[in-house]
Amino acid sequence: PNPANAHAIWRLCVVPASYHVMTARTRVMMVTFRNSFRLPGMEREHAPGVFEVHITEEPLNLMWEAYHRTMMLMLTTGGMTEAIKLTPEDLEAALARDSGDG
């Protein structure tokens, strides 16, 4: 997603495997909800705020650099921190509803 209220930071991490080293990367994107919202997997609406979305990608075994997304989590707080698994489509739809476009 590239909405106006999302900002991204790239982080690179090395994950050891049994016989080789696999390089995965995690992008941390900050998203802002101005209104209460609810994503699939949430039991109730969450208060507005700024939230971290962690997107983990692993490289594909190709002759050029390419990655595929393996996980996308949004961290929420409200007494305790939760990690909500979501899809890019879920996040885009929620941000569109929040901005009044959906």
C-alpha positions in Angstrom: 0.0 0.0 0.0 1.1 3.5 -0.7 -1.5 5.7 0.8 -0.6 9.2 2.0 -0.8 8.2 5.6 1.8 5.3 5.3 5.6 5.7 5.6 8.1 2.9 5.1 11.5 2.0 6.6 13.5 -1.0 5.3 15.4 -3.3 7.7 17.7 -6.1 6.6 18.2 -9.2 8.7 20.2 -12.5 8.1 18.4 -15.7 9.1 20.6 -18.7 9.4 19.4 -21.9 7.8 20.8 -25.5 8.3 23.2 -25.5 5.2 23.1 -21.9 3.9 22.3 -18.4 4.9 18.9 -17.0 3.7 18.6 -13.3 3.7 15.1 -12.0 4.6 14.1 -8.4 4.8 11.5 -6.7 6.9 10.0 -3.4 6.0 8.4 -1.4 8.8 5.6 0.9 7.6 3.9 3.4 9.9 0.1 3.8 9.2 -2.2 6.3 10.7 -5.9 5.7 11.4 -7.8 8.9 12.2 -11.0 7.0 13.2 -11.8 3.8 15.1 -11.2 0.8 12.8 -11.6 -3.0 12.7 -9.5 -5.4 10.6 -10.2 -9.1 9.9 -9.1 -11.1 13.0 -9.9 -8.3 15.4 -12.6 -9.1 18.0 -13.6 -5.4 18.4 -12.9 -1.9 17.0 -9.5 -0.4 17.8 -9.0 3.2 18.8 -7.4 5.5 16.2 -3.6 6.1 16.2 -0.3 5.4 14.5 0.6 1.8 14.1 3.6 -0.3 12.9 3.1 -2.7 10.0 5.9 -5.3 9.6 6.2 -6.8 6.2 8.7 -9.7 5.9 9.9 -10.8 2.5 12.3 -13.6 1.4 14.3 -13.7 -1.8 13.3 -15.8 -4.7 15.9 -18.0 -6.4 16.1 -16.1 -9.7 18.9 -14.5 -11.8 17.7 -11.1 -10.7 16.8 -9.6 -7.3 13.2 -10.5 -6.4 11.3 -11.1 -3.2 8.0 -12.6 -2.1 6.0 -11.5 0.9 5.9 -14.2 3.6 4.2 -12.3 6.4 2.4 -9.0 7.2 1.6 -8.0 10.8 0.2 -4.9 12.4 1.2 -4.1 15.9 -1.5 -2.6 18.1 -1.6 -1.5 21.7 -4.5 -0.9 24.0 -3.3 -2.2 27.4 -1.2 -4.9 25.7 0.6 -5.3 22.4 -1.1 -7.5 19.8 0.2 -8.6 16.4 -2.6 -8.8 13.8 -1.9 -10.8 10.7 -3.3 -9.1 7.6 -3.1 -8.9 3.8 -2.3 -5.8 1.8 -5.9 -5.8 0.6 -7.2 -5.7 4.2 -4.9 -2.8 5.0 -5.7 -0.8 1.9 -9.5 -1.3 2.4 -9.3 -0.2 6.1 -7.2 2.9 5.2 -9.7 3.8 2.4 -12.6 3.5 4.8 -10.7 5.6 7.3 -10.1 8.4 4.8 -13.7 8.2 3.5 -12.9 6.7 0.2 -14.3 3.3 0.9 
